[in-house]
Amino acid sequence: MSKPYTTLIIDDEAPARAGLENLLKAFPETFNVIDSAKNVTEAKEKIAQQNPDIIFLDIEMPGQTGFDLLAQLKTIPIVVFCTAYDQYALEAFETNSIDYLVKPVKLERIKKTVEKLKTFDKNKSSEEILTVLKEISSRKEVKKMTSITTKKNDKLIFIKLDEVAFFEADNNYVNINSETGVFLSNESIATLATKLPDNFLRIHRGIIINKDFVNDIQKYFNSRFIITLKNKKQSSVTSGRSYNEVIKKWIGV
């Protein structure tokens, strides 16, 4: 039997890296996870040093994307994209050159990746893969992040964004206020603001709301607004003065 593929996991979220590594342990005959990386710079160095057979690669990462990484590599390993965004789910990902997983990744879906690797054409060139990537990058699709991962005790929890009423900064963490409870994220409000889909709006330096949860909006003093949400707790949040124009534009006043 052939040796398992040496595997590198590339994702900016630590819980996502840990969760995927745990899932891949179910296939020791196929994957040997040798390392992980949290951004493009780190990934590029580790690929050069360790020459992995296969990489599980997040597309959207702060600074540079997974596509940016591949464009900088002289030789591209086997690529399995793993991301919370589904705008890249194109026919190109159904070829034998690359695969595509949507977060939260399920064990059953990885089984399909394992089967696909059995028929993988190792003669696929880097140029062919880059051609596919250029086609994908040229598509003007609306980004759609569908979930966010967090860790509670020793468990990874995947929270659907359509269940999140609002995010609120809390010292070095961010509280994810969802219909299933309050969870902690180690991502900053600023980072989340760049990643969340358009139904989320930053209304304060430390608050992002889900517009789909808004019940009513009242004017408040000093050019602020009180926004009541229709979540289970019927939470109320107050906007920041510097976000006055953003909110007025949203509500059309």
C-alpha positions in Angstrom: 0.0 0.0 0.0 1.3 3.5 -0.9 2.2 6.0 1.8 -0.3 8.5 3.0 -0.2 12.0 1.6 1.9 14.4 3.6 -0.6 17.1 4.4 -0.5 20.8 5.3 -3.6 22.7 6.7 -3.8 26.4 5.9 -6.5 28.5 7.7 -6.4 31.8 9.6 -8.8 30.4 12.3 -7.2 28.1 14.9 -10.4 26.2 15.7 -10.9 25.4 12.0 -7.3 24.1 11.7 -7.8 21.9 14.8 -11.2 20.7 13.7 -10.0 19.7 10.2 -6.9 18.0 11.6 -9.1 16.0 13.9 -11.4 14.9 11.0 -8.4 13.9 8.9 -7.2 11.6 11.7 -10.1 9.3 10.7 -8.2 8.6 7.4 -4.6 7.7 8.5 -4.0 5.6 5.4 -4.7 8.7 3.2 -3.5 11.7 5.2 -0.5 12.4 7.3 -0.9 15.9 8.7 2.7 17.3 9.1 2.0 20.9 10.0 -0.4 23.9 9.7 -0.2 27.6 8.8 -2.3 30.6 9.7 -1.6 32.9 6.7 -0.1 33.0 3.3 3.4 34.1 4.4 3.7 31.2 6.9 2.2 28.7 4.4 4.6 29.7 1.6 7.6 29.1 3.9 6.3 25.8 5.2 5.5 24.5 1.7 9.0 25.4 0.6 10.6 23.7 3.6 8.4 20.6 3.8 7.1 20.1 0.3 3.7 18.6 1.3 1.8 16.3 -1.2 -1.5 18.0 -0.5 -2.7 21.2 1.1 -6.1 22.0 2.6 -6.4 25.7 1.9 -8.8 28.4 3.1 -9.6 30.9 0.4 -10.5 34.0 2.3 -7.8 35.0 4.8 -6.7 38.5 6.1 -4.1 40.2 3.9 -3.7 37.6 1.1 -6.1 34.9 -0.2 -5.5 31.3 -0.9 -5.4 32.2 -4.6 -2.6 34.6 -3.9 -0.6 31.9 -2.3 -1.0 29.5 -5.2 0.0 32.2 -7.6 3.3 32.6 -5.7 4.2 28.9 -5.8 6.5 27.4 -8.4 5.1 24.0 -8.0 1.5 23.6 -6.7 0.7 20.6 -4.5 -2.7 18.8 -4.7 -5.2 21.4 -3.5 -8.4 20.9 -1.5 -10.1 24.2 -0.8 -11.8 24.5 2.6 -13.8 27.7 3.2 -17.0 29.1 4.6 -17.7 31.0 1.4 -19.6 29.3 -1.3 -19.2 31.8 -4.2 -16.3 29.7 -5.5 -18.3 26.5 -5.9 -17.9 26.3 -9.6 -17.6 23.4 -12.0 -13.8 23.8 -12.0 -13.7 22.4 -8.5 -15.3 19.2 -9.8 -12.2 18.3 -11.9 -9.6 15.9 -10.8 -7.1 18.7 -10.2 -8.6 20.2 -7.1 -11.5 19.7 -4.6 -13.7 22.0 -2.7 -15.1 21.7 0.9 -17.7 24.0 2.4 -17.4 24.8 6.2 -18.4 23.3 8.5 -16.7 20.4 7.0 -18.3 17.0 7.6 -16.7 13.6 7.8 -18.9 12.2 5.0 -17.7 14.9 2.6 -14.0 14.1 3.4 -14.8 10.5 2.4 -15.6 11.8 -1.1 -12.3 13.6 -1.2 -10.5 10.4 -0.3 -12.3 8.6 -3.2 -11.4 11.4 -5.5 -7.8 11.2 -4.6 -7.8 7.5 -5.8 -8.4 8.7 -9.4 -6.3 11.9 -9.1 -4.3 12.6 -12.2 -0.8 13.5 -10.9 0.2 14.7 -14.3 -2.0 17.8 -13.9 0.4 20.7 -14.2 0.7 23.9 -12.1 -0.2 25.9 -15.2 -3.5 24.0 -15.6 -4.4 24.7 -12.0 -3.5 28.4 -12.3 -5.7 28.6 -15.4 -8.6 27.4 -13.3 -7.8 29.8 -10.5 -7.7 32.8 -12.9 -11.1 31.8 -14.2 -12.5 31.6 -10.7 -11.0 34.9 -9.7 -12.5 36.6 -12.7 -16.0 35.6 -11.6 -17.9 38.5 -9.9 -19.7 36.6 -7.2 -21.2 38.0 -4.0 -19.3 36.6 -1.0 -21.4 34.5 1.3 -20.0 33.4 4.6 -22.5 30.9 6.1 -21.0 30.0 9.5 -18.4 30.9 12.1 -16.4 28.5 14.3 -15.6 28.8 17.9 -14.3 26.6 20.7 -16.0 25.7 23.9 -14.1 23.5 26.4 -12.6 20.9 24.1 -15.3 21.1 21.5 -15.5 23.0 18.2 -18.8 24.6 17.6 -20.1 25.8 14.2 -22.6 28.6 14.5 -24.8 29.4 11.5 -24.8 33.1 10.8 -28.5 33.3 10.2 -28.9 32.4 13.9 -26.6 35.3 15.1 -28.3 38.5 16.2 -25.2 40.5 16.9 -21.5 40.5 17.6 -20.2 42.6 20.6 -16.5 43.2 21.5 -15.5 42.1 25.0 -11.9 42.9 25.9 -9.7 40.7 23.7 -12.7 38.6 22.5 -16.0 39.0 20.7 -19.3 37.7 22.0 -21.3 35.9 19.4 -24.9 36.4 20.4 -26.9 33.7 18.7 -30.2 32.1 19.2 -28.5 29.0 20.7 -26.4 31.0 23.2 -23.5 33.3 23.7 -20.1 32.1 22.4 -16.6 33.6 22.3 -14.7 34.4 19.1 -11.0 35.3 19.2 -11.4 37.3 15.9 -11.6 41.1 16.3 -14.7 43.1 15.4 -12.6 44.8 12.6 -11.7 41.4 11.1 -15.3 40.2 11.2 -16.5 43.4 9.6 -14.4 42.5 6.5 -15.6 38.9 6.3 -19.3 39.0 7.2 -21.9 39.1 4.4 -23.9 42.2 3.6 -26.8 41.5 6.0 -24.4 42.4 8.8 -23.7 46.0 9.7 -21.2 47.6 12.0 -23.1 50.2 14.0 -20.5 50.8 16.8 -16.8 50.4 17.2 -17.5 47.2 19.1 -20.9 46.1 17.7 -22.0 44.4 14.5 -25.7 43.6 14.1 -27.6 41.2 11.8 -30.0 43.5 9.9 -32.4 40.5 9.6 -32.9 40.6 13.4 -33.8 44.3 13.6 -37.2 44.9 15.1 -37.2 48.7 15.5 -34.9 51.7 15.5 -35.2 54.8 17.7 -33.3 58.1 17.5 -31.1 58.7 20.6 -29.2 61.8 21.7 -25.8 62.8 20.3 -26.6 61.5 16.8 -27.0 57.9 18.0 -29.7 55.2 17.6 -31.1 52.5 19.9 -31.7 49.4 17.9 -34.0 46.7 19.3 -33.5 43.1 18.0 -36.1 40.4 17.6 -33.9 37.7 19.1 -35.1 35.6 22.1 -33.7 38.1 24.6 -35.1 41.1 22.6 -31.7 42.8 23.0 -31.2 46.5 22.6 -27.9 48.0 21.3 -26.8 51.6 21.0 -24.9 52.8 17.9 -21.8 55.0 18.0 -21.8 58.6 16.9 -19.3 58.0 14.2 -21.7 55.4 12.6 -24.5 57.9 12.3 -24.2 58.4 8.5 -23.8 54.6 7.9 -27.1 53.9 9.8 -29.0 56.8 8.1 -27.9 55.5 4.7 -29.1 52.0 5.6 -32.5 53.1 6.9 -32.9 55.7 4.2 -33.3 58.9 6.2 
